[in-house]
Amino acid sequence: MSRIIITALAIVLCSFCARASSAQSTARQCRGPIYTEQQLTRPARITRPPDLQPIYRAFGNGVSIHAVVDAILCRSGSVTDINVVEVSPAKVKDFIVGAVYLVRFTPAEMNWHTASQRRRFEFDTGLIPESDTIDAKKAQGRLIEAIDIIGNRKLTKEQILSWIHSRVGEPYDVKTVNDDLLAILHSGLIDAQQSRVTLEDGLRGGVIIHFEVAELPTIVAIKFSGLKAAELITTLNSLVDRQADIRLGAPLDSAKLQKAVRVITDFLESKGWREVKVNVQGENLSATEVSVTFAIAGYKFQ
């Protein structure tokens, strides 16, 4: 099935080998119950399959690969518990593990909650796979057979569809779909770096549009470390609320976090602080909730 991918933002990635090495050096396990696909209300959906291109670049297009890998698509959004059942040739093992580790997916669901799923990946190929990506212009004018929303949790499909102009039964238009994606991102509730649009050939010659979205987690706690004065913490909490829109119940936005860092730094320096450094950290408490901590360092002359 032909597919076209429109990225929301260009993401600068580290080298594959470095990330693969990191994946293998870290033992990752998924906590909680693990289900099979048959037990789930909605199985996990792979949004970025394993990429074998680095193997062909390293060993040549003629390398024959056979591998069977078991893993857990954890409800946290990470691939864990990777176990290589079979691999040939042995020299590609590290690359196979890295490819599986870097898979992206929408977690499975069971009874309206995210769930962890067992998944087996099988590789059996002797030649470099052909890309199924096509130019978006080739879909221009074909009728839209369906519009699917993937990855939404708190937002309903109807809410997201109300933000876009593409409609089933109408001709596909590249500009309209791009504008639709921007409209979704402009809601302020979606992570631009993890959202995209994919197109598939429809069964009747048209196209199917998939809006793959990642909702920004909700801030459920705001902390300030490195400070002792309760009054100062209260003041900073109020400042980041009013000037950076960082507050409990608001979606986590990286741009607003950086603005909050500047707000805190400027305020402390105006009060006589020197060598002020503010680092912000987010801790995912669940798939939809995050705790934010502003770690503050510096000093003030008494």
C-alpha positions in Angstrom: 0.0 0.0 0.0 1.5 3.3 -1.1 2.1 5.9 1.6 3.1 9.5 1.7 4.6 11.1 4.8 4.4 14.9 5.6 6.5 15.7 8.6 5.3 18.4 11.0 8.8 19.7 11.8 12.3 18.8 10.7 13.9 16.9 13.6 17.7 16.8 14.0 18.6 13.2 14.8 21.7 11.7 16.4 23.5 9.0 14.4 21.8 5.6 14.3 24.8 3.7 15.6 25.2 5.9 18.7 21.5 5.5 19.5 21.7 1.7 18.9 24.6 1.4 21.2 22.8 3.4 23.9 19.7 1.2 23.4 21.7 -2.0 24.1 23.7 -0.6 27.0 20.5 0.3 28.9 18.3 -2.5 30.3 14.7 -1.5 29.7 11.8 -3.3 31.2 8.1 -2.6 31.1 6.2 -2.7 34.3 2.7 -3.9 34.8 0.6 -6.5 32.9 1.6 -7.4 29.3 -1.1 -8.4 26.8 -1.3 -10.1 23.5 -2.9 -8.4 20.5 -6.0 -10.6 20.8 -6.6 -9.5 24.4 -6.6 -5.8 23.6 -9.4 -3.4 22.8 -7.2 -1.6 20.3 -3.7 -3.0 19.4 -0.7 -0.8 19.2 -0.2 1.0 15.9 3.3 1.2 14.5 3.9 4.8 13.2 7.6 4.4 12.4 8.6 0.8 11.5 12.2 -0.6 11.9 14.7 1.2 9.6 17.2 -1.3 8.1 18.9 1.3 5.9 21.9 1.7 8.3 22.6 -2.1 7.9 22.8 -1.8 4.1 24.9 1.3 4.4 27.3 -0.5 6.7 27.5 -3.9 5.0 26.2 -3.3 1.4 22.9 -3.9 -0.3 23.7 -7.6 -0.9 23.7 -8.6 2.7 21.0 -11.2 3.4 19.2 -10.6 6.7 17.1 -13.0 8.8 16.1 -12.1 12.3 13.3 -12.7 14.8 13.0 -10.3 17.7 10.5 -10.2 20.5 9.8 -7.0 22.3 7.2 -5.2 24.4 5.4 -2.1 23.1 5.1 -0.6 26.6 2.2 1.7 27.6 4.8 4.4 28.4 5.5 4.8 24.7 8.9 3.0 24.7 10.0 -0.3 23.2 11.3 -2.5 26.0 12.3 -6.1 26.9 14.0 -6.7 23.5 15.0 -10.3 23.0 16.7 -11.5 19.8 15.4 -15.0 19.1 17.2 -15.5 15.8 19.6 -13.4 13.8 21.8 -14.0 10.7 24.4 -12.9 10.0 25.5 -12.3 13.6 27.3 -9.0 12.7 23.9 -7.3 12.1 22.6 -8.1 15.6 23.4 -4.7 17.2 21.8 -2.9 14.2 18.6 -5.0 14.4 18.3 -4.3 18.2 18.8 -0.6 17.5 16.2 -0.6 14.7 13.6 -2.2 17.0 14.4 0.1 19.8 13.8 3.2 17.6 10.4 2.0 16.5 7.7 4.6 17.2 4.1 3.5 17.9 0.8 4.6 19.4 0.3 2.5 22.6 -2.4 -0.2 22.7 -5.6 0.4 24.6 -7.7 -1.8 26.9 -10.9 -0.6 28.6 -10.1 3.0 27.6 -6.6 2.9 29.2 -3.2 2.5 27.6 -1.8 -1.0 27.8 1.5 -2.8 27.0 1.6 -5.3 24.2 3.9 -8.2 23.2 5.1 -7.8 19.6 7.3 -10.0 17.4 9.4 -8.4 14.6 10.6 -10.6 11.8 13.1 -9.6 9.1 13.8 -11.7 6.1 15.3 -10.0 3.1 18.3 -10.1 0.9 18.0 -6.8 -0.9 17.5 -3.2 0.2 13.7 -2.7 0.4 12.2 -0.3 -2.0 10.7 2.8 -0.5 6.9 3.0 -0.6 7.0 6.8 -0.3 5.4 8.7 -3.2 5.3 12.4 -4.1 2.3 14.1 -2.5 1.4 15.6 -5.8 0.5 12.2 -7.2 -2.4 12.1 -4.8 -3.6 15.5 -5.9 -7.2 15.4 -7.1 -8.0 11.9 -6.0 -11.1 11.5 -3.9 -10.7 11.3 -0.1 -12.1 7.9 1.0 -11.6 8.3 4.7 -10.0 10.5 7.3 -8.5 8.8 10.4 -7.3 10.3 13.7 -4.6 8.3 15.4 -3.0 8.8 18.8 -5.6 11.1 20.5 -6.4 10.3 24.1 -8.4 13.1 25.8 -9.4 14.9 22.6 -12.1 13.3 20.6 -11.9 12.5 16.9 -14.8 14.9 16.3 -13.0 17.8 18.1 -9.9 17.4 15.8 -12.0 17.0 12.7 -13.7 20.3 13.5 -10.3 22.1 13.1 -9.7 20.9 9.5 -11.2 21.6 6.1 -10.5 18.3 4.3 -13.7 16.2 3.9 -14.5 12.7 2.8 -15.8 12.6 -0.7 -13.9 15.7 -1.8 -10.7 15.8 -3.9 -7.4 15.6 -2.1 -5.5 18.9 -2.1 -1.9 19.1 -0.8 -2.2 22.7 0.4 -5.4 22.0 2.3 -3.9 19.0 4.1 -0.8 21.0 5.0 -3.1 23.8 6.3 -5.1 21.1 8.2 -2.0 19.9 10.0 -1.0 23.5 10.9 -4.5 24.1 12.3 -4.2 21.0 14.5 -0.8 22.2 15.8 -2.1 25.7 16.4 -4.6 24.4 18.8 -1.7 24.4 21.4 -2.7 20.9 22.5 -0.6 18.8 20.1 3.2 18.1 20.0 4.5 19.3 16.7 7.6 17.1 16.8 5.6 13.9 17.1 2.7 14.6 14.8 2.4 14.1 11.1 0.1 13.2 8.2 0.3 9.9 6.3 -1.6 9.1 3.1 -2.6 5.6 1.9 -4.1 4.4 -1.4 -7.8 3.7 -0.9 -9.5 0.5 -2.0 -11.5 2.4 -4.7 -8.6 4.4 -6.2 -8.8 7.3 -3.8 -6.7 8.2 -0.8 -7.0 7.7 3.0 -5.7 10.4 5.2 -4.2 9.6 8.7 -3.6 12.4 11.1 -1.2 10.9 13.6 -1.2 13.2 16.6 0.6 13.2 20.0 -1.3 15.2 22.6 0.9 17.4 24.9 0.8 16.1 28.5 -1.0 18.1 31.1 1.0 19.8 33.8 -0.1 18.4 37.2 2.8 19.6 39.4 5.2 22.6 39.3 8.3 22.6 41.5 11.2 24.9 42.2 14.4 23.3 43.5 17.5 25.2 44.9 15.4 27.8 46.8 14.6 27.9 50.5 12.4 30.9 50.8 8.7 29.9 50.5 7.7 33.5 49.7 10.2 33.5 46.7 8.8 30.2 45.4 5.2 31.6 45.6 6.3 34.7 43.7 8.0 32.7 40.9 5.0 30.4 40.6 2.8 33.4 40.1 5.3 34.9 37.5 5.5 31.8 35.3 1.7 31.5 35.4 1.1 35.1 34.3 4.0 35.7 32.0 4.7 32.2 30.5 1.3 30.5 30.8 2.9 27.7 32.8 0.2 26.5 35.3 -1.5 23.4 36.6 -3.9 21.9 34.1 -2.2 23.6 31.1 -0.6 21.5 28.3 3.2 21.2 28.4 4.7 23.5 25.7 8.5 23.6 25.3 8.5 27.2 24.0 6.6 28.3 27.1 9.0 26.5 29.3 11.9 28.4 27.8 10.0 31.6 28.2 9.5 30.7 31.9 13.2 30.1 32.3 13.8 33.7 31.0 11.2 35.1 33.3 12.7 33.4 36.3 16.2 34.5 35.3 15.3 38.1 34.7 13.4 38.4 38.0 16.2 36.9 40.1 18.8 39.1 38.5 16.6 42.2 39.1 16.6 41.2 42.8 20.4 41.2 43.0 21.1 37.5 42.2 24.3 36.7 40.3 25.3 33.8 38.0 21.7 32.7 37.8 21.2 29.4 36.0 17.8 27.8 35.5 17.3 24.3 34.2 13.8 22.9 33.5 13.0 19.2 33.7 9.8 17.4 32.9 8.9 14.0 34.5 6.3 12.0 32.8 3.9 10.6 35.5 1.7 8.9 33.0 1.0 9.0 29.2 -1.0 12.2 29.7 0.4 13.9 32.9 3.8 15.5 33.6 5.5 17.2 36.5 7.7 20.2 35.8 10.7 21.2 38.0 12.7 24.4 37.7 16.2 23.8 39.1 17.7 27.1 40.1 21.3 27.9 40.9 23.0 31.2 41.8 23.7 33.4 44.7 22.7 36.8 46.2 24.8 39.1 48.2 23.3 39.7 51.7 
